[in-house]
């Protein structure tokens, strides 16, 4: 009698952990965006604001991890001073 109830209990526990497993899979984070390239590229911009020091620059070179100028708005831009500091 005791063994029977114990067995039922264990079945229930294993079922619950399977349910938990399902939940965990649903909660998993969405796939990340592709990582930006590692190197900063210089882009000549009409105007930009440095994302590190906050200064605004006109007709100057911005440094960004963006792979192309078209995507620069999706990435942070840094002025030459901030890039030198690393
Ligand atoms: Zn800066």
PDB file of the backbone (N, CA, C, O) and the ligand in Angstrom, with CONECT records:
HET     ZN  A 101       1
ATOM      1  N   UNK A   1       0.842  -1.209   0.000  1.00  0.00           N
ATOM      2  CA  UNK A   1       0.000   0.000   0.000  1.00  0.00           C
ATOM      3  C   UNK A   1       0.868   1.247   0.000  1.00  0.00           C
ATOM      4  O   UNK A   1       0.653   2.167  -0.790  1.00  0.00           O
ATOM      5  N   UNK A   2       1.844   1.271   0.886  1.00  0.00           N
ATOM      6  CA  UNK A   2       2.731   2.441   0.961  1.00  0.00           C
ATOM      7  C   UNK A   2       3.541   2.567  -0.326  1.00  0.00           C
ATOM      8  O   UNK A   2       3.718   3.662  -0.859  1.00  0.00           O
ATOM      9  N   UNK A   3       4.019   1.449  -0.805  1.00  0.00           N
ATOM     10  CA  UNK A   3       4.808   1.478  -2.038  1.00  0.00           C
ATOM     11  C   UNK A   3       3.991   2.036  -3.197  1.00  0.00           C
ATOM     12  O   UNK A   3       4.482   2.811  -4.018  1.00  0.00           O
ATOM     13  N   UNK A   4       2.736   1.620  -3.236  1.00  0.00           N
ATOM     14  CA  UNK A   4       1.855   2.090  -4.314  1.00  0.00           C
ATOM     15  C   UNK A   4       1.719   3.616  -4.304  1.00  0.00           C
ATOM     16  O   UNK A   4       1.829   4.273  -5.339  1.00  0.00           O
ATOM     17  N   UNK A   5       1.481   4.150  -3.132  1.00  0.00           N
ATOM     18  CA  UNK A   5       1.301   5.605  -3.056  1.00  0.00           C
ATOM     19  C   UNK A   5       2.619   6.331  -3.339  1.00  0.00           C
ATOM     20  O   UNK A   5       2.637   7.422  -3.908  1.00  0.00           O
ATOM     21  N   UNK A   6       3.700   5.706  -2.936  1.00  0.00           N
ATOM     22  CA  UNK A   6       5.014   6.296  -3.208  1.00  0.00           C
ATOM     23  C   UNK A   6       5.270   6.333  -4.725  1.00  0.00           C
ATOM     24  O   UNK A   6       5.774   7.314  -5.271  1.00  0.00           O
ATOM     25  N   UNK A   7       4.905   5.238  -5.368  1.00  0.00           N
ATOM     26  CA  UNK A   7       5.098   5.174  -6.810  1.00  0.00           C
ATOM     27  C   UNK A   7       4.266   6.245  -7.526  1.00  0.00           C
ATOM     28  O   UNK A   7       4.721   6.900  -8.464  1.00  0.00           O
ATOM     29  N   UNK A   8       3.051   6.390  -7.049  1.00  0.00           N
ATOM     30  CA  UNK A   8       2.179   7.414  -7.647  1.00  0.00           C
ATOM     31  C   UNK A   8       2.768   8.809  -7.433  1.00  0.00           C
ATOM     32  O   UNK A   8       2.740   9.672  -8.310  1.00  0.00           O
ATOM     33  N   UNK A   9       3.295   8.981  -6.238  1.00  0.00           N
ATOM     34  CA  UNK A   9       3.880  10.279  -5.910  1.00  0.00           C
ATOM     35  C   UNK A   9       5.056  10.577  -6.845  1.00  0.00           C
ATOM     36  O   UNK A   9       5.185  11.684  -7.367  1.00  0.00           O
ATOM     37  N   UNK A  10       5.908   9.571  -7.045  1.00  0.00           N
ATOM     38  CA  UNK A  10       7.082   9.768  -7.901  1.00  0.00           C
ATOM     39  C   UNK A  10       6.669  10.024  -9.348  1.00  0.00           C
ATOM     40  O   UNK A  10       7.290  10.825 -10.047  1.00  0.00           O
ATOM     41  N   UNK A  11       5.608   9.330  -9.793  1.00  0.00           N
ATOM     42  CA  UNK A  11       5.108   9.574 -11.150  1.00  0.00           C
ATOM     43  C   UNK A  11       4.682  11.015 -11.304  1.00  0.00           C
ATOM     44  O   UNK A  11       4.963  11.674 -12.305  1.00  0.00           O
ATOM     45  N   UNK A  12       3.991  11.485 -10.272  1.00  0.00           N
ATOM     46  CA  UNK A  12       3.486  12.851 -10.292  1.00  0.00           C
ATOM     47  C   UNK A  12       4.649  13.847 -10.346  1.00  0.00           C
ATOM     48  O   UNK A  12       4.619  14.829 -11.088  1.00  0.00           O
ATOM     49  N   UNK A  13       5.669  13.562  -9.537  1.00  0.00           N
ATOM     50  CA  UNK A  13       6.827  14.456  -9.496  1.00  0.00           C
ATOM     51  C   UNK A  13       7.512  14.501 -10.857  1.00  0.00           C
ATOM     52  O   UNK A  13       7.866  15.576 -11.343  1.00  0.00           O
ATOM     53  N   UNK A  14       7.696  13.340 -11.470  1.00  0.00           N
ATOM     54  CA  UNK A  14       8.386  13.335 -12.755  1.00  0.00           C
ATOM     55  C   UNK A  14       7.541  14.029 -13.818  1.00  0.00           C
ATOM     56  O   UNK A  14       8.077  14.675 -14.718  1.00  0.00           O
ATOM     57  N   UNK A  15       6.240  13.896 -13.714  1.00  0.00           N
ATOM     58  CA  UNK A  15       5.342  14.586 -14.649  1.00  0.00           C
ATOM     59  C   UNK A  15       5.462  16.097 -14.475  1.00  0.00           C
ATOM     60  O   UNK A  15       5.521  16.848 -15.449  1.00  0.00           O
ATOM     61  N   UNK A  16       5.495  16.513 -13.243  1.00  0.00           N
ATOM     62  CA  UNK A  16       5.602  17.951 -12.969  1.00  0.00           C
ATOM     63  C   UNK A  16       6.919  18.523 -13.468  1.00  0.00           C
ATOM     64  O   UNK A  16       6.963  19.631 -14.002  1.00  0.00           O
ATOM     65  N   UNK A  17       7.987  17.763 -13.291  1.00  0.00           N
ATOM     66  CA  UNK A  17       9.265  18.282 -13.758  1.00  0.00           C
ATOM     67  C   UNK A  17       9.294  18.348 -15.284  1.00  0.00           C
ATOM     68  O   UNK A  17       9.966  19.200 -15.866  1.00  0.00           O
ATOM     69  N   UNK A  18       8.557  17.440 -15.924  1.00  0.00           N
ATOM     70  CA  UNK A  18       8.467  17.524 -17.386  1.00  0.00           C
ATOM     71  C   UNK A  18       7.716  18.783 -17.792  1.00  0.00           C
ATOM     72  O   UNK A  18       8.079  19.459 -18.754  1.00  0.00           O
ATOM     73  N   UNK A  19       6.662  19.086 -17.042  1.00  0.00           N
ATOM     74  CA  UNK A  19       5.902  20.307 -17.324  1.00  0.00           C
ATOM     75  C   UNK A  19       6.788  21.531 -17.145  1.00  0.00           C
ATOM     76  O   UNK A  19       6.748  22.470 -17.940  1.00  0.00           O
ATOM     77  N   UNK A  20       7.588  21.501 -16.084  1.00  0.00           N
ATOM     78  CA  UNK A  20       8.509  22.610 -15.843  1.00  0.00           C
ATOM     79  C   UNK A  20       9.475  22.773 -17.003  1.00  0.00           C
ATOM     80  O   UNK A  20       9.800  23.887 -17.414  1.00  0.00           O
ATOM     81  N   UNK A  21       9.925  21.642 -17.520  1.00  0.00           N
ATOM     82  CA  UNK A  21      10.858  21.663 -18.641  1.00  0.00           C
ATOM     83  C   UNK A  21      10.230  22.387 -19.830  1.00  0.00           C
ATOM     84  O   UNK A  21      10.881  23.178 -20.513  1.00  0.00           O
ATOM     85  N   UNK A  22       8.964  22.101 -20.058  1.00  0.00           N
ATOM     86  CA  UNK A  22       8.245  22.764 -21.153  1.00  0.00           C
ATOM     87  C   UNK A  22       8.230  24.272 -20.946  1.00  0.00           C
ATOM     88  O   UNK A  22       8.515  25.043 -21.862  1.00  0.00           O
ATOM     89  N   UNK A  23       7.891  24.676 -19.724  1.00  0.00           N
ATOM     90  CA  UNK A  23       7.829  26.100 -19.411  1.00  0.00           C
ATOM     91  C   UNK A  23       9.176  26.760 -19.653  1.00  0.00           C
ATOM     92  O   UNK A  23       9.262  27.857 -20.205  1.00  0.00           O
ATOM     93  N   UNK A  24      10.214  26.075 -19.231  1.00  0.00           N
ATOM     94  CA  UNK A  24      11.541  26.637 -19.355  1.00  0.00           C
ATOM     95  C   UNK A  24      11.860  26.907 -20.837  1.00  0.00           C
ATOM     96  O   UNK A  24      12.484  27.908 -21.187  1.00  0.00           O
ATOM     97  N   UNK A  25      11.411  25.981 -21.683  1.00  0.00           N
ATOM     98  CA  UNK A  25      11.704  26.160 -23.111  1.00  0.00           C
ATOM     99  C   UNK A  25      10.969  27.372 -23.660  1.00  0.00           C
ATOM    100  O   UNK A  25      11.493  28.091 -24.510  1.00  0.00           O
ATOM    101  N   UNK A  26       9.745  27.597 -23.169  1.00  0.00           N
ATOM    102  CA  UNK A  26       8.964  28.739 -23.660  1.00  0.00           C
ATOM    103  C   UNK A  26       9.594  30.053 -23.215  1.00  0.00           C
ATOM    104  O   UNK A  26       9.617  31.039 -23.952  1.00  0.00           O
ATOM    105  N   UNK A  27      10.111  30.035 -21.974  1.00  0.00           N
ATOM    106  CA  UNK A  27      10.672  31.261 -21.404  1.00  0.00           C
ATOM    107  C   UNK A  27      12.002  31.647 -22.051  1.00  0.00           C
ATOM    108  O   UNK A  27      12.422  32.801 -21.978  1.00  0.00           O
ATOM    109  N   UNK A  28      12.661  30.674 -22.684  1.00  0.00           N
ATOM    110  CA  UNK A  28      13.983  30.961 -23.255  1.00  0.00           C
ATOM    111  C   UNK A  28      13.994  32.247 -24.070  1.00  0.00           C
ATOM    112  O   UNK A  28      13.050  32.535 -24.806  1.00  0.00           O
ATOM    113  N   UNK A  29      15.058  33.008 -23.935  1.00  0.00           N
ATOM    114  CA  UNK A  29      15.118  34.303 -24.635  1.00  0.00           C
ATOM    115  C   UNK A  29      15.133  34.140 -26.144  1.00  0.00           C
ATOM    116  O   UNK A  29      15.544  33.113 -26.684  1.00  0.00           O
ATOM    117  N   UNK A  30      14.674  35.180 -26.795  1.00  0.00           N
ATOM    118  CA  UNK A  30      14.668  35.175 -28.254  1.00  0.00           C
ATOM    119  C   UNK A  30      16.099  35.140 -28.772  1.00  0.00           C
ATOM    120  O   UNK A  30      17.029  35.562 -28.085  1.00  0.00           O
ATOM    121  N   UNK A  31      16.265  34.641 -29.970  1.00  0.00           N
ATOM    122  CA  UNK A  31      17.636  34.638 -30.517  1.00  0.00           C
ATOM    123  C   UNK A  31      18.192  36.048 -30.600  1.00  0.00           C
ATOM    124  O   UNK A  31      17.501  36.997 -30.973  1.00  0.00           O
ATOM    125  N   UNK A  32      19.440  36.151 -30.245  1.00  0.00           N
ATOM    126  CA  UNK A  32      20.057  37.471 -30.216  1.00  0.00           C
ATOM    127  C   UNK A  32      20.309  37.981 -31.633  1.00  0.00           C
ATOM    128  O   UNK A  32      20.416  37.217 -32.593  1.00  0.00           O
ATOM    129  N   UNK A  33      20.397  39.290 -31.716  1.00  0.00           N
ATOM    130  CA  UNK A  33      20.777  39.907 -32.989  1.00  0.00           C
ATOM    131  C   UNK A  33      22.194  39.486 -33.316  1.00  0.00           C
ATOM    132  O   UNK A  33      22.987  39.208 -32.416  1.00  0.00           O
ATOM    133  N   UNK A  34      22.516  39.437 -34.597  1.00  0.00           N
ATOM    134  CA  UNK A  34      23.911  39.142 -34.926  1.00  0.00           C
ATOM    135  C   UNK A  34      24.839  40.152 -34.276  1.00  0.00           C
ATOM    136  O   UNK A  34      24.554  41.349 -34.229  1.00  0.00           O
ATOM    137  N   UNK A  35      25.934  39.652 -33.787  1.00  0.00           N
ATOM    138  CA  UNK A  35      26.881  40.513 -33.092  1.00  0.00           C
ATOM    139  C   UNK A  35      27.494  41.510 -34.068  1.00  0.00           C
ATOM    140  O   UNK A  35      27.826  41.152 -35.198  1.00  0.00           O
ATOM    141  N   UNK A  36      27.644  42.753 -33.638  1.00  0.00           N
ATOM    142  CA  UNK A  36      28.327  43.706 -34.514  1.00  0.00           C
ATOM    143  C   UNK A  36      29.781  43.325 -34.680  1.00  0.00           C
ATOM    144  O   UNK A  36      30.365  42.633 -33.846  1.00  0.00           O
ATOM    145  N   UNK A  37      30.340  43.783 -35.754  1.00  0.00           N
ATOM    146  CA  UNK A  37      31.758  43.489 -35.962  1.00  0.00           C
ATOM    147  C   UNK A  37      32.583  44.122 -34.847  1.00  0.00           C
ATOM    148  O   UNK A  37      32.162  45.082 -34.202  1.00  0.00           O
ATOM    149  N   UNK A  38      33.760  43.561 -34.641  1.00  0.00           N
ATOM    150  CA  UNK A  38      34.538  43.968 -33.482  1.00  0.00           C
ATOM    151  C   UNK A  38      35.288  45.275 -33.676  1.00  0.00           C
ATOM    152  O   UNK A  38      35.622  45.963 -32.711  1.00  0.00           O
ATOM    153  N   UNK A  39      35.551  45.612 -34.937  1.00  0.00           N
ATOM    154  CA  UNK A  39      36.379  46.794 -35.165  1.00  0.00           C
ATOM    155  C   UNK A  39      35.529  48.023 -35.428  1.00  0.00           C
ATOM    156  O   UNK A  39      34.488  47.953 -36.081  1.00  0.00           O
ATOM    157  N   UNK A  40      35.985  49.130 -34.916  1.00  0.00           N
ATOM    158  CA  UNK A  40      35.333  50.402 -35.207  1.00  0.00           C
ATOM    159  C   UNK A  40      35.770  50.872 -36.586  1.00  0.00           C
ATOM    160  O   UNK A  40      36.949  50.814 -36.934  1.00  0.00           O
ATOM    161  N   UNK A  41      34.815  51.332 -37.352  1.00  0.00           N
ATOM    162  CA  UNK A  41      35.134  51.874 -38.662  1.00  0.00           C
ATOM    163  C   UNK A  41      34.852  53.365 -38.671  1.00  0.00           C
ATOM    164  O   UNK A  41      33.861  53.816 -38.097  1.00  0.00           O
ATOM    165  N   UNK A  42      35.719  54.130 -39.319  1.00  0.00           N
ATOM    166  CA  UNK A  42      35.468  55.567 -39.411  1.00  0.00           C
ATOM    167  C   UNK A  42      34.448  55.883 -40.494  1.00  0.00           C
ATOM    168  O   UNK A  42      34.510  55.348 -41.601  1.00  0.00           O
ATOM    169  N   UNK A  43      33.521  56.750 -40.162  1.00  0.00           N
ATOM    170  CA  UNK A  43      32.538  57.194 -41.147  1.00  0.00           C
ATOM    171  C   UNK A  43      32.486  58.713 -41.128  1.00  0.00           C
ATOM    172  O   UNK A  43      32.387  59.346 -40.076  1.00  0.00           O
ATOM    173  N   UNK A  44      32.554  59.261 -42.303  1.00  0.00           N
ATOM    174  CA  UNK A  44      32.452  60.714 -42.424  1.00  0.00           C
ATOM    175  C   UNK A  44      30.969  61.081 -42.386  1.00  0.00           C
ATOM    176  O   UNK A  44      30.198  60.689 -43.262  1.00  0.00           O
ATOM    177  N   UNK A  45      30.589  61.832 -41.371  1.00  0.00           N
ATOM    178  CA  UNK A  45      29.173  62.179 -41.229  1.00  0.00           C
ATOM    179  C   UNK A  45      28.978  63.687 -41.252  1.00  0.00           C
ATOM    180  O   UNK A  45      29.853  64.459 -40.860  1.00  0.00           O
ATOM    181  N   UNK A  46      27.803  64.076 -41.724  1.00  0.00           N
ATOM    182  CA  UNK A  46      27.472  65.510 -41.723  1.00  0.00           C
ATOM    183  C   UNK A  46      27.295  66.009 -40.295  1.00  0.00           C
ATOM    184  O   UNK A  46      27.603  67.159 -39.983  1.00  0.00           O
ATOM    185  N   UNK A  47      26.807  65.152 -39.456  1.00  0.00           N
ATOM    186  CA  UNK A  47      26.660  65.516 -38.061  1.00  0.00           C
ATOM    187  C   UNK A  47      26.347  64.282 -37.239  1.00  0.00           C
ATOM    188  O   UNK A  47      25.614  63.401 -37.687  1.00  0.00           O
ATOM    189  N   UNK A  48      26.886  64.219 -36.068  1.00  0.00           N
ATOM    190  CA  UNK A  48      26.575  63.091 -35.192  1.00  0.00           C
ATOM    191  C   UNK A  48      26.842  63.498 -33.750  1.00  0.00           C
ATOM    192  O   UNK A  48      27.521  64.486 -33.468  1.00  0.00           O
ATOM    193  N   UNK A  49      26.290  62.710 -32.862  1.00  0.00           N
ATOM    194  CA  UNK A  49      26.514  62.933 -31.442  1.00  0.00           C
ATOM    195  C   UNK A  49      27.272  61.731 -30.897  1.00  0.00           C
ATOM    196  O   UNK A  49      26.864  60.586 -31.094  1.00  0.00           O
ATOM    197  N   UNK A  50      28.359  61.997 -30.223  1.00  0.00           N
ATOM    198  CA  UNK A  50      29.146  60.913 -29.646  1.00  0.00           C
ATOM    199  C   UNK A  50      28.352  60.245 -28.532  1.00  0.00           C
ATOM    200  O   UNK A  50      27.825  60.913 -27.642  1.00  0.00           O
ATOM    201  N   UNK A  51      28.272  58.921 -28.589  1.00  0.00           N
ATOM    202  CA  UNK A  51      27.511  58.190 -27.580  1.00  0.00           C
ATOM    203  C   UNK A  51      28.294  58.002 -26.288  1.00  0.00           C
ATOM    204  O   UNK A  51      27.762  57.476 -25.310  1.00  0.00           O
ATOM    205  N   UNK A  52      29.527  58.420 -26.278  1.00  0.00           N
ATOM    206  CA  UNK A  52      30.299  58.264 -25.040  1.00  0.00           C
ATOM    207  C   UNK A  52      30.401  59.590 -24.286  1.00  0.00           C
ATOM    208  O   UNK A  52      30.100  59.657 -23.094  1.00  0.00           O
ATOM    209  N   UNK A  53      30.827  60.647 -24.988  1.00  0.00           N
ATOM    210  CA  UNK A  53      30.988  61.930 -24.281  1.00  0.00           C
ATOM    211  C   UNK A  53      29.790  62.856 -24.492  1.00  0.00           C
ATOM    212  O   UNK A  53      29.632  63.849 -23.782  1.00  0.00           O
ATOM    213  N   UNK A  54      28.931  62.514 -25.495  1.00  0.00           N
ATOM    214  CA  UNK A  54      27.718  63.296 -25.700  1.00  0.00           C
ATOM    215  C   UNK A  54      27.929  64.572 -26.493  1.00  0.00           C
ATOM    216  O   UNK A  54      26.989  65.337 -26.706  1.00  0.00           O
ATOM    217  N   UNK A  55      29.152  64.805 -26.929  1.00  0.00           N
ATOM    218  CA  UNK A  55      29.413  66.009 -27.722  1.00  0.00           C
ATOM    219  C   UNK A  55      28.848  65.848 -29.134  1.00  0.00           C
ATOM    220  O   UNK A  55      28.770  64.746 -29.677  1.00  0.00           O
ATOM    221  N   UNK A  56      28.461  66.985 -29.704  1.00  0.00           N
ATOM    222  CA  UNK A  56      27.957  66.971 -31.071  1.00  0.00           C
ATOM    223  C   UNK A  56      29.049  67.428 -32.023  1.00  0.00           C
ATOM    224  O   UNK A  56      29.813  68.347 -31.727  1.00  0.00           O
ATOM    225  N   UNK A  57      29.106  66.775 -33.155  1.00  0.00           N
ATOM    226  CA  UNK A  57      30.120  67.104 -34.149  1.00  0.00           C
ATOM    227  C   UNK A  57      29.449  67.332 -35.490  1.00  0.00           C
ATOM    228  O   UNK A  57      28.455  66.690 -35.829  1.00  0.00           O
ATOM    229  N   UNK A  58      30.015  68.258 -36.241  1.00  0.00           N
ATOM    230  CA  UNK A  58      29.506  68.547 -37.579  1.00  0.00           C
ATOM    231  C   UNK A  58      30.647  68.345 -38.569  1.00  0.00           C
ATOM    232  O   UNK A  58      31.775  68.774 -38.325  1.00  0.00           O
ATOM    233  N   UNK A  59      30.350  67.697 -39.673  1.00  0.00           N
ATOM    234  CA  UNK A  59      31.357  67.437 -40.712  1.00  0.00           C
ATOM    235  C   UNK A  59      32.611  66.825 -40.091  1.00  0.00           C
ATOM    236  O   UNK A  59      33.716  67.344 -40.251  1.00  0.00           O
ATOM    237  N   UNK A  60      32.425  65.750 -39.403  1.00  0.00           N
ATOM    238  CA  UNK A  60      33.560  65.130 -38.741  1.00  0.00           C
ATOM    239  C   UNK A  60      33.479  63.615 -38.897  1.00  0.00           C
ATOM    240  O   UNK A  60      32.507  63.070 -39.421  1.00  0.00           O
ATOM    241  N   UNK A  61      34.517  62.965 -38.432  1.00  0.00           N
ATOM    242  CA  UNK A  61      34.572  61.520 -38.567  1.00  0.00           C
ATOM    243  C   UNK A  61      34.022  60.858 -37.311  1.00  0.00           C
ATOM    244  O   UNK A  61      34.475  61.112 -36.194  1.00  0.00           O
ATOM    245  N   UNK A  62      33.042  60.011 -37.531  1.00  0.00           N
ATOM    246  CA  UNK A  62      32.482  59.238 -36.427  1.00  0.00           C
ATOM    247  C   UNK A  62      33.017  57.818 -36.532  1.00  0.00           C
ATOM    248  O   UNK A  62      33.258  57.308 -37.626  1.00  0.00           O
ATOM    249  N   UNK A  63      33.198  57.194 -35.388  1.00  0.00           N
ATOM    250  CA  UNK A  63      33.649  55.815 -35.379  1.00  0.00           C
ATOM    251  C   UNK A  63      32.522  54.944 -34.869  1.00  0.00           C
ATOM    252  O   UNK A  63      31.904  55.230 -33.843  1.00  0.00           O
ATOM    253  N   UNK A  64      32.267  53.877 -35.604  1.00  0.00           N
ATOM    254  CA  UNK A  64      31.139  53.023 -35.258  1.00  0.00           C
ATOM    255  C   UNK A  64      31.444  51.573 -35.596  1.00  0.00           C
ATOM    256  O   UNK A  64      32.281  51.267 -36.446  1.00  0.00           O
ATOM    257  N   UNK A  65      30.723  50.674 -34.889  1.00  0.00           N
ATOM    258  CA  UNK A  65      30.847  49.250 -35.190  1.00  0.00           C
ATOM    259  C   UNK A  65      29.951  48.852 -36.354  1.00  0.00           C
ATOM    260  O   UNK A  65      29.946  47.696 -36.775  1.00  0.00           O
ATOM    261  N   UNK A  66      29.195  49.812 -36.870  1.00  0.00           N
ATOM    262  CA  UNK A  66      28.290  49.503 -37.976  1.00  0.00           C
ATOM    263  C   UNK A  66      29.079  48.985 -39.179  1.00  0.00           C
ATOM    264  O   UNK A  66      30.123  49.535 -39.529  1.00  0.00           O
ATOM    265  N   UNK A  67      28.571  47.927 -39.804  1.00  0.00           N
ATOM    266  CA  UNK A  67      29.285  47.384 -40.970  1.00  0.00           C
ATOM    267  C   UNK A  67      29.203  48.298 -42.191  1.00  0.00           C
ATOM    268  O   UNK A  67      30.044  48.211 -43.086  1.00  0.00           O
ATOM    269  N   UNK A  68      28.212  49.160 -42.233  1.00  0.00           N
ATOM    270  CA  UNK A  68      28.127  50.096 -43.352  1.00  0.00           C
ATOM    271  C   UNK A  68      27.439  51.369 -42.884  1.00  0.00           C
ATOM    272  O   UNK A  68      26.814  51.408 -41.824  1.00  0.00           O
ATOM    273  N   UNK A  69      27.570  52.401 -43.696  1.00  0.00           N
ATOM    274  CA  UNK A  69      26.991  53.690 -43.340  1.00  0.00           C
ATOM    275  C   UNK A  69      25.465  53.596 -43.236  1.00  0.00           C
ATOM    276  O   UNK A  69      24.849  54.307 -42.441  1.00  0.00           O
ATOM    277  N   UNK A  70      24.865  52.726 -44.033  1.00  0.00           N
ATOM    278  CA  UNK A  70      23.401  52.580 -44.002  1.00  0.00           C
ATOM    279  C   UNK A  70      22.898  52.093 -42.644  1.00  0.00           C
ATOM    280  O   UNK A  70      21.759  52.368 -42.265  1.00  0.00           O
ATOM    281  N   UNK A  71      23.731  51.386 -41.929  1.00  0.00           N
ATOM    282  CA  UNK A  71      23.306  50.789 -40.663  1.00  0.00           C
ATOM    283  C   UNK A  71      23.812  51.556 -39.451  1.00  0.00           C
ATOM    284  O   UNK A  71      23.673  51.106 -38.314  1.00  0.00           O
ATOM    285  N   UNK A  72      24.392  52.703 -39.703  1.00  0.00           N
ATOM    286  CA  UNK A  72      25.052  53.426 -38.608  1.00  0.00           C
ATOM    287  C   UNK A  72      24.056  53.861 -37.530  1.00  0.00           C
ATOM    288  O   UNK A  72      24.421  53.997 -36.362  1.00  0.00           O
ATOM    289  N   UNK A  73      22.807  54.076 -37.922  1.00  0.00           N
ATOM    290  CA  UNK A  73      21.809  54.497 -36.931  1.00  0.00           C
ATOM    291  C   UNK A  73      21.482  53.393 -35.923  1.00  0.00           C
ATOM    292  O   UNK A  73      20.962  53.667 -34.841  1.00  0.00           O
ATOM    293  N   UNK A  74      21.785  52.169 -36.278  1.00  0.00           N
ATOM    294  CA  UNK A  74      21.530  51.057 -35.365  1.00  0.00           C
ATOM    295  C   UNK A  74      22.670  50.854 -34.374  1.00  0.00           C
ATOM    296  O   UNK A  74      22.570  50.033 -33.462  1.00  0.00           O
ATOM    297  N   UNK A  75      23.734  51.591 -34.553  1.00  0.00           N
ATOM    298  CA  UNK A  75      24.910  51.398 -33.713  1.00  0.00           C
ATOM    299  C   UNK A  75      25.304  52.710 -33.041  1.00  0.00           C
ATOM    300  O   UNK A  75      24.923  53.798 -33.473  1.00  0.00           O
ATOM    301  N   UNK A  76      26.062  52.570 -31.995  1.00  0.00           N
ATOM    302  CA  UNK A  76      26.574  53.746 -31.315  1.00  0.00           C
ATOM    303  C   UNK A  76      27.707  54.354 -32.151  1.00  0.00           C
ATOM    304  O   UNK A  76      28.437  53.658 -32.857  1.00  0.00           O
ATOM    305  N   UNK A  77      27.815  55.662 -32.042  1.00  0.00           N
ATOM    306  CA  UNK A  77      28.902  56.342 -32.741  1.00  0.00           C
ATOM    307  C   UNK A  77      29.760  57.070 -31.722  1.00  0.00           C
ATOM    308  O   UNK A  77      29.259  57.613 -30.737  1.00  0.00           O
ATOM    309  N   UNK A  78      31.048  57.071 -31.973  1.00  0.00           N
ATOM    310  CA  UNK A  78      31.982  57.712 -31.062  1.00  0.00           C
ATOM    311  C   UNK A  78      32.834  58.720 -31.819  1.00  0.00           C
ATOM    312  O   UNK A  78      33.141  58.540 -32.997  1.00  0.00           O
ATOM    313  N   UNK A  79      33.204  59.770 -31.124  1.00  0.00           N
ATOM    314  CA  UNK A  79      34.104  60.736 -31.739  1.00  0.00           C
ATOM    315  C   UNK A  79      35.522  60.197 -31.657  1.00  0.00           C
ATOM    316  O   UNK A  79      35.800  59.234 -30.943  1.00  0.00           O
ATOM    317  N   UNK A  80      36.422  60.849 -32.415  1.00  0.00           N
ATOM    318  CA  UNK A  80      37.787  60.341 -32.480  1.00  0.00           C
ATOM    319  C   UNK A  80      38.465  60.385 -31.109  1.00  0.00           C
ATOM    320  O   UNK A  80      39.278  59.518 -30.792  1.00  0.00           O
ATOM    321  N   UNK A  81      38.134  61.391 -30.299  1.00  0.00           N
ATOM    322  CA  UNK A  81      38.729  61.501 -28.957  1.00  0.00           C
ATOM    323  C   UNK A  81      38.402  60.285 -28.105  1.00  0.00           C
ATOM    324  O   UNK A  81      39.262  59.746 -27.409  1.00  0.00           O
ATOM    325  N   UNK A  82      37.137  59.858 -28.173  1.00  0.00           N
ATOM    326  CA  UNK A  82      36.699  58.745 -27.348  1.00  0.00           C
ATOM    327  C   UNK A  82      37.291  57.422 -27.836  1.00  0.00           C
ATOM    328  O   UNK A  82      37.562  56.517 -27.047  1.00  0.00           O
ATOM    329  N   UNK A  83      37.482  57.332 -29.139  1.00  0.00           N
ATOM    330  CA  UNK A  83      38.042  56.089 -29.685  1.00  0.00           C
ATOM    331  C   UNK A  83      39.479  55.916 -29.236  1.00  0.00           C
ATOM    332  O   UNK A  83      39.906  54.809 -28.909  1.00  0.00           O
ATOM    333  N   UNK A  84      40.235  57.025 -29.221  1.00  0.00           N
ATOM    334  CA  UNK A  84      41.636  56.969 -28.820  1.00  0.00           C
ATOM    335  C   UNK A  84      41.749  56.471 -27.376  1.00  0.00           C
ATOM    336  O   UNK A  84      42.648  55.701 -27.036  1.00  0.00           O
ATOM    337  N   UNK A  85      40.815  56.931 -26.535  1.00  0.00           N
ATOM    338  CA  UNK A  85      40.848  56.491 -25.134  1.00  0.00           C
ATOM    339  C   UNK A  85      40.535  55.009 -24.996  1.00  0.00           C
ATOM    340  O   UNK A  85      40.917  54.364 -24.020  1.00  0.00           O
ATOM    341  N   UNK A  86      39.849  54.496 -25.969  1.00  0.00           N
ATOM    342  CA  UNK A  86      39.503  53.065 -25.947  1.00  0.00           C
ATOM    343  C   UNK A  86      38.253  52.867 -25.183  1.00  0.00           C
ATOM    344  O   UNK A  86      37.787  51.736 -25.043  1.00  0.00           O
TER     345      UNK A  86
HETATM  346 ZN    ZN A 101      33.202  61.433 -27.640  1.00  0.00          ZN
END
